[in-house]
Amino acid sequence: MLASCGSGAANPADAGAGGTSGLGGATGSGGAPTDPGAADVQIEVVSDRDVHPISPLIYGTNAPQNPTLNRYTLLRSGGNRMTAYNWENNASNAGSDYLFQNDGFISDSSTPGAGVRGLLDDARTQTAAALLTIPIVDYVAADKNGGGDVRMSGSDYLTTRFKQNRARKGAALSATPDATDAFVNEDEFVSWMKTTAAGGPTVLFSLDNEPDLWSSTHAEVHPDHVGYDELAMRNVTYATMVKEVFPSALVTGFVSYGWYGYVTLQDAPDAAGKGEAIDYYLDKMKAAEATAGKRVIDFLDLHWYPEASGGGKRIIGAETTAEVVTARVQAPRSLWDPTYKETSWIVDAIHQPIRLLPRVREKIAAHYPGTGIAITEWNYGGGGHISGGIACADALGAFGREGVGVAAYWPLNKDESFANLAFRAYRNFDGQGGAFGDTSIFASTSDAATASVYASLDAANPARVVIVAINKNAAAKTAGIRLTHPTPFATLKPFTLTAAGAQLTAGASVAAASPNAFVYTMPAMSVSVLVPTP
């Protein structure tokens, strides 16, 4: 079972965290190495600077592929289907994704919890955490009858086709809920989950899914735009219940779909005078903790599908034109880089770099300190192309360095083979369980547009260093690498992902130009896992 990531995960300083600052001035406990020599890009790694744990829960997915090889650390059951999911009989409503239809898409079984039991079993087998979604709307599907839009079933369709959803049963909880009454009780679901997961995976609960879009995606159960106060009330009600029934479970909210939701809750009816949605939400969750005497929300949960575009095309599709590829491989810089402005309507609106993760950390520090960050859906497009693999690897590295607590990839395209290899670069680069370390250390590149770099140690074995170097250029680039670390390393063992195929290939070791100083040739458009050896 994975150790859970506390809500107060360390946050590295913004300055120099993988950008261009700090080169040439840092020394570690082993002394700075000599200059490796001329190279296209200079990379510096310092093992006793910016040291902080990497959350074990950032290598997650909503749709595992090759889990034995990719070794995901978290499996999520989420998405639009879960908003009206009835755990008692596994009925759900597709919402706008498919005709607003009730059906048995999640599971044909009528056994309580069958729709999520498989994920729990997989998480247990794979030693991963399990992230489940709790509906917090007033109604969930009662039947699996299909037939199209439930709103065409009559004006009383909420009575005939749905059950009332509530946080608390108000009576003794049972592992075999009464599927014949008018209610679905989420405290009973949480209790069932606690029993079912006992001795197994770490369990997290998300409070519904993308409520800022309910009025469009789930107009059958919530046709009106959700308001700031309504959403805060629903979050507090259900989060408080979870903490009472399953105290060790972690809770994420409010599971926003994207930027406009972060800012206005998608034009919430009561937004006027209340500031940005995230700020207001965090204030309300802080007040809820004061009332409850304990934290009720562990993570601020956001989704991130970049709005960046190249040549007029948004990057999250499968397009691989030169313009889209260029925009895609640069887009992860919007997670952190205070100098980078992507081409998107977001930048046009705010007139400054997005720097998403530092921005969110600042909001948390100002409004509810100690809250972690969760990115439970994300994708940069092009998952079947090397550009998607590069962007995915860059994002995963940034999540670890920037202190993200929970993350789960959502596949958008049929082919996600290169994106999957990005996970493998961090979780199983040699096919034998070789993984990026659990502790982030300082790593910087002289040219963030050309290359990204991330570096790690193992807490239990600080002599083990793993570096991920990413070349975003269409030509091979040499990297002059200086590694400040007490252990003198003589060689670098590379494992590379390139456009040649969706696989990580072991390469010949690179000898040091001098102790802990190397010149490594990064292949064109590539992800290189570099393992220094004495």
C-alpha positions as CSV (number, residue, x, y, z in Angstrom):
1,M,0.0,0.0,0.0
2,L,1.4,3.4,-0.9
3,A,2.0,5.9,1.8
4,S,-0.4,8.7,1.5
5,C,0.7,12.1,0.6
6,G,-0.1,14.6,3.3
7,S,-1.9,17.8,2.4
8,G,1.1,19.9,3.4
9,A,3.5,18.7,0.7
10,A,6.6,20.7,0.4
11,N,6.6,23.4,-2.2
12,P,9.9,24.3,-3.9
13,A,10.8,27.9,-4.5
14,D,9.7,29.2,-7.9
15,A,13.0,30.9,-8.7
16,G,15.4,28.7,-10.7
17,A,13.2,25.6,-10.4
18,G,14.2,24.1,-13.7
19,G,14.6,27.4,-15.6
20,T,17.7,29.3,-16.4
21,S,18.7,30.7,-13.1
22,G,21.3,29.4,-10.7
23,L,23.8,28.1,-13.3
24,G,27.4,28.3,-12.2
25,G,26.9,29.4,-8.7
26,A,25.8,26.3,-6.8
27,T,28.0,23.9,-4.9
28,G,27.0,20.6,-3.2
29,S,28.5,18.8,-0.3
30,G,30.9,17.0,-2.7
31,G,32.1,20.2,-4.3
32,A,31.3,21.4,-7.8
33,P,32.6,19.4,-10.8
34,T,34.6,21.0,-13.5
35,D,33.2,22.4,-16.7
36,P,32.3,19.5,-19.0
37,G,33.1,21.5,-22.0
38,A,31.3,23.2,-24.9
39,A,27.7,22.0,-25.5
40,D,24.5,23.3,-27.0
41,V,22.8,23.3,-23.6
42,Q,24.3,23.5,-20.1
43,I,22.6,21.4,-17.4
44,E,23.4,21.6,-13.7
45,V,22.2,19.2,-11.1
46,V,22.9,19.9,-7.4
47,S,21.9,17.2,-4.9
48,D,21.6,19.3,-1.7
49,R,19.6,22.2,-3.2
50,D,15.8,22.4,-3.5
51,V,15.5,19.0,-1.8
52,H,11.9,17.9,-1.2
53,P,9.8,14.7,-1.4
54,I,8.0,13.8,-4.6
55,S,4.5,12.7,-4.0
56,P,4.0,9.0,-4.8
57,L,0.5,9.8,-6.1
58,I,1.4,11.8,-9.2
59,Y,1.9,8.9,-11.6
60,G,-1.8,8.2,-11.9
61,T,-4.2,7.5,-14.7
62,N,-7.9,7.3,-15.5
63,A,-7.4,4.5,-18.0
64,P,-4.4,2.2,-17.3
65,Q,-2.6,0.6,-20.2
66,N,0.1,-2.0,-19.7
67,P,-0.1,-1.4,-16.0
68,T,2.6,-4.0,-15.2
69,L,5.1,-2.1,-17.2
70,N,4.0,1.4,-16.6
71,R,3.5,0.9,-12.8
72,Y,1.0,3.6,-12.2
73,T,0.8,4.7,-8.6
74,L,-2.9,5.8,-8.6
75,L,-6.0,4.6,-10.4
76,R,-9.0,7.0,-10.7
77,S,-12.6,6.3,-11.3
78,G,-13.9,9.6,-12.5
79,G,-15.4,11.6,-15.4
80,N,-18.9,12.7,-16.4
81,R,-20.4,9.2,-15.8
82,M,-19.8,9.4,-12.1
83,T,-22.0,12.5,-11.4
84,A,-25.2,10.5,-11.5
85,Y,-23.7,7.1,-10.6
86,N,-25.9,4.9,-8.3
87,W,-23.5,2.7,-6.4
88,E,-26.4,0.5,-5.1
89,N,-27.2,-0.9,-8.6
90,N,-24.5,0.7,-10.8
91,A,-26.9,2.6,-13.0
92,S,-25.6,5.9,-14.3
93,N,-26.5,8.7,-16.7
94,A,-24.4,9.6,-19.7
95,G,-25.3,13.3,-19.6
96,S,-24.4,15.2,-22.7
97,D,-21.7,12.6,-23.6
98,Y,-24.5,10.4,-24.9
99,L,-28.2,11.5,-25.1
100,F,-28.6,12.1,-21.4
101,Q,-29.4,8.4,-21.2
102,N,-29.7,6.1,-18.1
103,D,-28.0,2.8,-18.7
104,G,-25.6,0.1,-17.5
105,F,-22.5,1.4,-19.1
106,I,-20.5,1.4,-15.9
107,S,-21.6,-2.1,-15.0
108,D,-24.4,-4.4,-15.9
109,S,-24.2,-6.0,-12.5
110,S,-26.7,-5.1,-9.8
111,T,-24.3,-6.0,-7.0
112,P,-23.6,-2.8,-4.9
113,G,-20.3,-1.2,-5.8
114,A,-19.6,-3.4,-8.8
115,G,-18.9,-0.4,-10.9
116,V,-15.8,0.5,-8.9
117,R,-14.9,-2.8,-7.3
118,G,-12.7,-3.7,-10.3
119,L,-10.7,-0.5,-9.8
120,L,-10.2,-1.3,-6.1
121,D,-9.0,-4.8,-7.0
122,D,-6.6,-3.5,-9.6
123,A,-5.2,-0.9,-7.2
124,R,-4.6,-3.6,-4.6
125,T,-2.9,-5.8,-7.2
126,Q,-0.8,-3.0,-8.6
127,T,0.1,-1.5,-5.2
128,A,-1.5,1.7,-6.3
129,A,-3.9,4.2,-4.6
130,A,-7.6,4.3,-5.6
131,L,-9.4,7.6,-6.3
132,L,-13.2,7.3,-6.3
133,T,-15.8,9.9,-7.2
134,I,-18.7,10.7,-4.9
135,P,-21.8,12.2,-6.5
136,I,-22.9,15.3,-4.6
137,V,-25.9,16.3,-6.8
138,D,-29.4,15.7,-5.6
139,Y,-30.3,12.8,-7.9
140,V,-28.6,9.7,-9.3
141,A,-29.8,7.3,-11.9
142,A,-32.4,4.7,-10.8
143,D,-32.4,2.4,-13.8
144,K,-30.5,1.1,-16.8
145,N,-33.3,1.3,-19.2
146,G,-31.6,3.3,-22.0
147,G,-34.0,4.8,-24.5
148,G,-32.3,8.2,-24.9
149,D,-32.9,11.4,-23.0
150,V,-34.5,10.7,-19.6
151,R,-36.1,14.2,-19.7
152,M,-38.4,12.8,-22.4
153,S,-39.8,10.3,-19.8
154,G,-42.3,12.9,-18.5
155,S,-42.3,15.9,-16.3
156,D,-41.8,13.7,-13.3
157,Y,-38.7,12.0,-14.6
158,L,-36.7,12.8,-11.5
159,T,-39.2,10.8,-9.5
160,T,-39.5,7.9,-12.0
161,R,-36.0,7.6,-13.4
162,F,-33.8,8.8,-10.5
163,K,-33.2,8.3,-6.8
164,Q,-32.6,11.0,-4.3
165,N,-29.0,11.3,-3.5
166,R,-28.0,12.3,0.0
167,A,-24.8,12.5,2.1
168,R,-26.2,10.8,5.2
169,K,-28.6,8.0,5.7
170,G,-29.6,9.0,9.2
171,A,-29.7,5.4,10.3
172,A,-27.4,2.4,10.7
173,L,-25.2,1.8,7.6
174,S,-25.4,-1.5,5.8
175,A,-23.0,-3.2,3.3
176,T,-26.2,-4.4,1.5
177,P,-28.1,-1.2,0.8
178,D,-31.9,-1.1,0.3
179,A,-32.1,-0.7,-3.5
180,T,-35.9,-0.5,-3.3
181,D,-36.3,2.7,-1.4
182,A,-36.2,6.3,-2.8
183,F,-32.7,7.1,-1.6
184,V,-29.0,6.5,-2.4
185,N,-26.9,7.2,0.6
186,E,-23.3,8.2,0.1
187,D,-22.2,7.6,3.7
188,E,-23.2,4.0,3.1
189,F,-21.0,4.0,0.0
190,V,-18.1,5.4,1.9
191,S,-18.6,2.8,4.6
192,W,-18.7,0.0,2.1
193,M,-15.5,1.4,0.5
194,K,-13.8,1.5,3.9
195,T,-14.6,-2.2,4.5
196,T,-13.9,-3.3,0.9
197,A,-10.5,-1.5,0.8
198,A,-9.4,-2.6,4.3
199,G,-5.8,-3.7,4.2
200,G,-5.4,-2.7,0.6
201,P,-5.0,0.6,-1.3
202,T,-4.8,4.1,0.0
203,V,-8.3,5.6,-0.8
204,L,-9.1,9.1,-1.9
205,F,-12.5,10.5,-2.7
206,S,-13.2,13.3,-5.3
207,L,-16.3,15.4,-4.7
208,D,-18.1,14.8,-8.0
209,N,-16.7,15.9,-11.3
210,E,-16.5,19.3,-13.0
211,P,-19.4,20.9,-11.3
212,D,-18.8,24.2,-13.1
213,L,-20.1,22.4,-16.2
214,W,-23.1,20.5,-14.6
215,S,-25.7,22.8,-16.3
216,S,-24.5,21.6,-19.7
217,T,-23.0,18.1,-19.1
218,H,-25.7,17.0,-16.6
219,A,-28.7,19.2,-17.3
220,E,-30.9,16.3,-16.5
221,V,-30.0,16.5,-12.8
222,H,-28.6,20.1,-12.4
223,P,-29.9,22.3,-15.2
224,D,-29.0,25.6,-13.4
225,H,-25.5,27.0,-13.2
226,V,-23.9,26.1,-9.9
227,G,-23.2,29.0,-7.6
228,Y,-20.2,29.7,-5.4
229,D,-22.1,29.2,-2.2
230,E,-24.1,26.1,-3.4
231,L,-20.9,24.4,-4.4
232,A,-19.1,25.2,-1.1
233,M,-22.1,23.9,0.8
234,R,-22.2,20.7,-1.1
235,N,-18.5,20.2,-0.7
236,V,-18.6,20.8,3.1
237,T,-21.6,18.5,3.6
238,Y,-20.1,15.6,1.7
239,A,-16.4,16.1,2.8
240,T,-17.4,16.3,6.4
241,M,-19.3,13.0,6.0
242,V,-16.3,11.3,4.5
243,K,-14.1,12.3,7.3
244,E,-16.6,11.0,9.8
245,V,-17.1,7.6,8.2
246,F,-13.6,7.0,6.8
247,P,-11.2,9.2,8.7
248,S,-8.0,8.0,6.9
249,A,-9.4,8.7,3.4
250,L,-8.2,11.8,1.6
251,V,-10.7,14.2,0.0
252,T,-10.3,16.3,-3.2
253,G,-12.5,19.2,-4.4
254,F,-13.9,21.1,-6.2
255,V,-12.7,19.2,-9.3
256,S,-12.9,22.2,-11.7
257,Y,-12.9,21.5,-15.5
258,G,-10.5,24.4,-16.4
259,W,-9.4,28.0,-16.3
260,Y,-12.8,29.8,-16.6
261,G,-14.1,27.5,-13.9
262,Y,-11.1,28.4,-11.7
263,V,-11.9,32.1,-12.1
264,T,-15.7,32.5,-12.2
265,L,-17.1,28.9,-11.7
266,Q,-18.2,29.3,-15.4
267,D,-20.1,32.5,-14.8
268,A,-21.7,31.4,-11.5
269,P,-24.9,33.3,-10.8
270,D,-23.6,34.6,-7.4
271,A,-20.0,35.4,-8.5
272,A,-20.3,39.1,-8.3
273,G,-18.3,40.6,-5.5
274,K,-16.8,37.3,-4.3
275,G,-13.5,37.3,-6.2
276,E,-12.1,34.3,-8.0
277,A,-13.8,31.0,-7.5
278,I,-10.7,29.2,-6.2
279,D,-10.0,31.9,-3.6
280,Y,-13.6,31.8,-2.4
281,Y,-13.7,28.1,-2.3
282,L,-10.5,27.9,-0.3
283,D,-11.8,30.5,2.2
284,K,-14.9,28.4,2.7
285,M,-13.0,25.2,3.2
286,K,-10.8,26.9,5.8
287,A,-13.9,28.1,7.6
288,A,-15.3,24.5,7.4
289,E,-12.2,23.2,9.1
290,A,-12.5,25.7,11.9
291,T,-16.1,24.6,12.5
292,A,-15.4,20.8,12.2
293,G,-12.2,21.0,14.2
294,K,-10.4,19.1,11.5
295,R,-9.5,19.4,7.9
296,V,-12.3,18.4,5.5
297,I,-10.5,19.0,2.1
298,D,-7.0,17.7,1.6
299,F,-6.4,18.7,-2.0
300,L,-7.6,21.5,-4.3
301,D,-8.6,19.4,-7.4
302,L,-8.3,20.9,-10.8
303,H,-8.3,19.5,-14.4
304,W,-5.9,20.8,-16.9
305,Y,-6.4,20.5,-20.7
306,P,-4.2,23.2,-22.1
307,E,-5.7,25.8,-24.4
308,A,-2.4,26.4,-26.1
309,S,-2.5,26.3,-29.9
310,G,-0.2,26.1,-32.8
311,G,-1.1,27.3,-36.3
312,G,-4.7,27.9,-35.0
313,K,-5.1,24.3,-33.7
314,R,-5.5,23.5,-30.1
315,I,-2.8,21.0,-29.0
316,I,-4.9,18.4,-27.2
317,G,-6.0,16.6,-30.4
318,A,-4.0,14.1,-32.4
319,E,-2.6,16.6,-34.9
320,T,1.1,16.5,-35.5
321,T,1.7,19.5,-37.9
322,A,4.9,21.3,-37.2
323,E,3.1,24.2,-35.6
324,V,1.1,22.0,-33.3
325,V,4.1,19.9,-32.3
326,T,6.1,23.0,-31.5
327,A,3.3,24.4,-29.3
328,R,2.7,21.1,-27.7
329,V,6.3,20.5,-26.5
330,Q,6.6,24.0,-25.1
331,A,3.2,23.9,-23.4
332,P,4.3,22.3,-20.1
333,R,6.3,25.4,-19.4
334,S,3.0,27.1,-18.6
335,L,2.9,24.9,-15.5
336,W,5.7,26.8,-14.0
337,D,7.8,29.2,-16.2
338,P,7.4,32.9,-15.3
339,T,8.9,33.9,-18.6
340,Y,6.8,31.8,-21.0
341,K,3.7,33.0,-22.7
342,E,1.9,30.3,-24.7
343,T,-0.5,31.2,-27.6
344,S,-3.9,30.8,-26.0
345,W,-7.0,32.8,-25.0
346,I,-5.9,32.4,-21.4
347,V,-2.8,34.4,-22.0
348,D,-4.7,36.9,-24.1
349,A,-7.1,37.4,-21.1
350,I,-4.6,37.7,-18.3
351,H,-1.8,39.4,-20.3
352,Q,0.9,37.4,-18.5
353,P,2.4,33.9,-18.3
354,I,0.1,31.3,-16.8
355,R,2.6,29.7,-14.4
356,L,-0.2,27.5,-13.2
357,L,1.3,25.7,-10.3
358,P,3.1,28.6,-8.6
359,R,-0.1,30.6,-9.1
360,V,-2.2,27.9,-7.4
361,R,0.3,27.6,-4.6
362,E,0.1,31.3,-3.9
363,K,-3.7,31.1,-3.7
364,I,-3.4,28.2,-1.3
365,A,-0.9,30.1,0.9
366,A,-3.1,33.1,1.0
367,H,-6.5,31.4,1.5
368,Y,-6.0,27.9,3.0
369,P,-2.4,26.9,3.8
370,G,-1.6,23.2,3.9
371,T,-4.0,22.3,1.1
372,G,-2.4,20.0,-1.5
373,I,-2.7,20.3,-5.3
374,A,-4.4,17.6,-7.4
375,I,-4.6,17.5,-11.2
376,T,-6.9,14.5,-11.6
377,E,-7.4,15.0,-15.4
378,W,-4.7,16.2,-17.8
379,N,-3.5,15.7,-21.3
380,Y,-1.3,17.5,-23.8
381,G,-2.5,15.7,-26.9
382,G,-0.5,13.8,-29.5
383,G,-0.3,10.7,-27.2
384,G,0.6,8.5,-30.2
385,H,3.4,10.8,-31.3
386,I,6.8,11.7,-29.8
387,S,5.6,15.2,-29.1
388,G,2.9,13.9,-26.8
389,G,5.5,11.7,-25.1
390,I,7.8,14.7,-24.6
391,A,5.0,16.9,-23.2
392,C,3.8,14.1,-20.9
393,A,7.3,13.4,-19.6
394,D,7.8,17.2,-19.1
395,A,4.5,17.5,-17.2
396,L,5.3,14.5,-14.9
397,G,8.7,16.0,-14.1
398,A,7.1,19.4,-13.3
399,F,4.5,17.8,-11.1
400,G,7.2,16.2,-9.0
401,R,9.4,19.3,-8.8
402,E,6.6,21.7,-8.2
403,G,4.9,19.8,-5.3
404,V,1.8,18.4,-6.9
405,G,0.2,15.9,-4.6
406,V,-2.1,13.8,-6.8
407,A,-2.3,13.5,-10.6
408,A,-4.2,11.3,-13.1
409,Y,-3.8,11.2,-16.9
410,W,-6.9,11.2,-19.0
411,P,-6.5,9.6,-22.5
412,L,-8.1,11.8,-25.2
413,N,-7.1,9.8,-28.3
414,K,-7.1,6.2,-29.4
415,D,-3.3,6.0,-29.5
416,E,-1.6,7.0,-26.3
417,S,1.5,4.8,-26.8
418,F,4.1,7.6,-26.5
419,A,2.4,9.1,-23.5
420,N,2.4,5.7,-21.8
421,L,6.2,5.5,-22.4
422,A,6.5,8.8,-20.6
423,F,5.1,7.2,-17.5
424,R,7.5,4.3,-18.0
425,A,10.4,6.8,-18.1
426,Y,9.6,7.7,-14.5
427,R,8.3,4.3,-13.2
428,N,10.1,1.5,-15.1
429,F,12.7,2.9,-17.5
430,D,14.7,-0.3,-17.7
431,G,11.8,-2.8,-17.6
432,Q,13.2,-4.1,-14.3
433,G,11.5,-1.6,-12.0
434,G,14.1,1.1,-12.4
435,A,12.3,4.3,-11.3
436,F,12.8,8.0,-10.9
437,G,13.6,8.7,-7.2
438,D,11.2,9.8,-4.5
439,T,13.1,13.0,-3.7
440,S,13.4,16.0,-6.0
441,I,16.7,17.9,-6.3
442,F,17.8,21.0,-8.1
443,A,18.1,20.6,-11.9
444,S,18.5,23.5,-14.3
445,T,19.0,24.1,-18.0
446,S,20.5,27.1,-19.8
447,D,17.8,26.9,-22.5
448,A,14.3,26.0,-21.4
449,A,12.9,26.3,-24.9
450,T,15.3,23.6,-26.1
451,A,15.6,21.3,-23.1
452,S,13.9,20.4,-19.8
453,V,15.6,18.6,-17.0
454,Y,14.5,16.9,-13.8
455,A,16.6,15.1,-11.2
456,S,16.0,12.9,-8.2
457,L,17.5,11.0,-5.3
458,D,16.1,8.1,-3.3
459,A,15.5,8.9,0.4
460,A,16.7,5.5,1.4
461,N,19.7,5.6,-0.9
462,P,20.9,9.2,-1.5
463,A,23.8,8.0,-3.6
464,R,21.4,7.0,-6.3
465,V,20.7,9.8,-8.8
466,V,18.3,9.7,-11.8
467,I,18.1,12.5,-14.3
468,V,15.4,13.0,-17.0
469,A,16.7,15.2,-19.8
470,I,14.2,16.2,-22.6
471,N,15.2,17.5,-26.0
472,K,12.3,19.5,-27.6
473,N,14.3,20.3,-30.7
474,A,14.0,18.6,-34.1
475,A,17.8,18.2,-34.1
476,A,20.1,16.4,-31.8
477,K,21.6,18.6,-29.1
478,T,24.6,18.2,-26.9
479,A,24.1,18.7,-23.1
480,G,27.0,19.7,-20.9
481,I,26.0,18.1,-17.5
482,R,27.5,19.1,-14.2
483,L,26.4,17.0,-11.3
484,T,27.3,18.3,-7.8
485,H,27.0,15.2,-5.5
486,P,29.3,13.6,-2.9
487,T,29.6,10.4,-5.0
488,P,32.1,10.6,-7.9
489,F,30.3,9.3,-11.0
490,A,32.3,8.0,-13.9
491,T,29.6,7.1,-16.5
492,L,26.0,7.9,-17.5
493,K,23.7,5.0,-18.5
494,P,21.0,6.4,-20.9
495,F,17.6,5.0,-21.7
496,T,15.9,6.9,-24.5
497,L,12.5,7.5,-26.0
498,T,12.6,8.9,-29.6
499,A,10.4,9.1,-32.6
500,A,11.9,5.8,-33.8
501,G,9.3,3.9,-31.8
502,A,7.2,3.7,-28.6
503,Q,9.9,2.1,-26.5
504,L,12.7,3.1,-24.1
505,T,16.0,1.9,-25.5
506,A,19.1,1.3,-23.4
507,G,22.1,3.0,-24.9
508,A,25.9,2.8,-24.5
509,S,27.2,4.4,-21.3
510,V,28.8,7.9,-21.6
511,A,32.1,8.4,-19.9
512,A,32.7,11.4,-17.8
513,A,34.8,14.2,-19.2
514,S,35.9,14.6,-15.6
515,P,34.4,13.4,-12.4
516,N,30.6,14.2,-12.4
517,A,31.0,16.2,-15.6
518,F,29.5,14.8,-18.8
519,V,28.7,15.7,-22.4
520,Y,25.7,13.8,-23.5
521,T,24.1,14.0,-27.0
522,M,20.3,14.2,-26.6
523,P,18.7,12.6,-29.7
524,A,16.3,14.8,-31.7
525,M,12.9,15.1,-30.1
526,S,13.6,12.7,-27.2
527,V,13.3,11.8,-23.5
528,S,16.4,10.5,-22.0
529,V,16.6,8.8,-18.6
530,L,20.2,9.2,-17.4
531,V,21.5,7.0,-14.5
532,P,25.0,8.1,-13.2
533,T,27.2,5.2,-12.1
534,P,30.5,5.3,-10.1
